[in-house]
Amino acid sequence: MAENEPWQDPELPKDARLSSLDERLRGARLAEAQRTGTVRPDGDYRQGMRVLGELIGPPFGGAVFGLVLDKLLGTGPWLLLALLLVGFGIGVRNIVRISKTSPGSGSGPG
């Protein structure tokens, strides 16, 4: 009974023209994505951007926290320098950890 229900489409044989149209559409979409630059970056590019972020982010965060603590505690540039070096060390540690993984297996967006 279920095969004769009105809302079900009958199983039609695959038309060669439709599969050819699907292939042409897929190729046109890929060509348009490459032309407009909307192709997703490969794993190497993403890993490089992640390394760059790790090289900039932790030292910057350490410098900001050090500067704020220096202002609150009146310790001069010492906490700024100490936390800047700690942030740099954390960034280097993260870069070493990232370099041990393959480019495609990174945990990140996308």
C-alpha positions as CSV (number, residue, x, y, z in Angstrom):
1,M,0.0,0.0,0.0
2,A,2.8,2.4,0.9
3,E,4.2,2.3,-2.7
4,N,1.0,3.7,-4.2
5,E,0.6,6.6,-1.9
6,P,-0.1,9.9,-3.8
7,W,2.6,12.0,-2.1
8,Q,5.4,9.6,-3.1
9,D,7.1,10.1,-6.4
10,P,7.5,7.0,-8.5
11,E,11.1,5.8,-8.9
12,L,12.1,7.0,-12.3
13,P,15.2,5.8,-14.2
14,K,18.1,8.2,-14.1
15,D,18.2,10.4,-17.2
16,A,21.6,10.9,-18.8
17,R,20.7,14.5,-19.5
18,L,20.1,15.2,-15.8
19,S,23.3,13.7,-14.7
20,S,25.2,15.7,-17.4
21,L,23.4,18.8,-16.2
22,D,24.4,18.0,-12.6
23,E,28.1,17.7,-13.6
24,R,28.0,20.9,-15.6
25,L,26.4,22.8,-12.7
26,R,29.0,21.4,-10.2
27,G,31.8,22.5,-12.6
28,A,30.3,25.9,-13.1
29,R,29.9,26.5,-9.3
30,L,33.5,25.4,-8.7
31,A,34.8,27.7,-11.5
32,E,32.7,30.6,-10.1
33,A,34.0,30.0,-6.6
34,Q,37.6,30.0,-7.8
35,R,37.0,33.2,-9.9
36,T,35.4,35.1,-7.0
37,G,37.9,33.8,-4.4
38,T,35.3,32.1,-2.2
39,V,37.1,28.8,-2.2
40,R,37.9,27.7,1.3
41,P,41.6,28.0,2.2
42,D,43.6,24.8,2.5
43,G,44.9,23.3,5.7
44,D,48.4,24.8,5.3
45,Y,46.9,28.4,5.2
46,R,44.7,27.8,8.2
47,Q,47.6,26.3,10.2
48,G,49.8,29.3,9.2
49,M,47.2,31.8,10.4
50,R,46.8,29.8,13.6
51,V,50.6,30.0,14.2
52,L,50.6,33.7,13.5
53,G,47.8,34.2,16.0
54,E,49.7,32.2,18.6
55,L,52.8,34.3,18.0
56,I,50.9,37.6,18.5
57,G,48.0,36.8,20.9
58,P,49.7,35.5,24.1
59,P,52.5,38.1,24.2
60,F,49.9,40.9,23.6
61,G,47.6,39.5,26.3
62,G,50.6,39.2,28.7
63,A,51.6,42.8,28.0
64,V,48.1,44.1,28.6
65,F,47.7,42.2,31.9
66,G,51.2,43.3,32.9
67,L,50.5,46.9,32.1
68,V,47.2,46.9,34.1
69,L,48.8,45.2,37.1
70,D,51.8,47.6,36.9
71,K,49.3,50.6,37.0
72,L,47.4,49.1,40.0
73,L,50.4,48.0,42.0
74,G,52.8,50.7,41.0
75,T,55.6,48.3,40.2
76,G,56.9,50.1,37.1
77,P,57.6,48.1,33.9
78,W,58.5,44.9,35.8
79,L,55.2,43.0,35.6
80,L,54.8,44.2,32.0
81,L,58.1,42.7,31.1
82,A,57.6,39.5,33.1
83,L,54.1,38.8,31.7
84,L,55.2,39.7,28.2
85,L,57.9,37.0,28.5
86,V,55.5,34.5,30.0
87,G,53.1,35.2,27.1
88,F,55.9,34.7,24.6
89,G,56.8,31.4,26.2
90,I,53.1,30.3,26.1
91,G,53.0,31.3,22.4
92,V,56.1,29.3,21.6
93,R,54.8,26.3,23.5
94,N,51.6,26.4,21.5
95,I,53.4,26.7,18.2
96,V,55.5,23.7,19.1
97,R,52.3,21.8,19.9
98,I,50.7,22.9,16.6
99,S,53.7,21.9,14.6
100,K,53.4,18.3,15.9
101,T,49.9,17.9,14.2
102,S,49.3,17.6,10.5
103,P,47.7,20.6,8.7
104,G,44.4,18.9,8.0
105,S,43.8,17.7,11.6
106,G,43.8,21.0,13.3
107,S,40.8,21.8,15.6
108,G,39.5,25.1,14.3
109,P,36.6,26.6,12.5
110,G,35.8,25.2,9.3
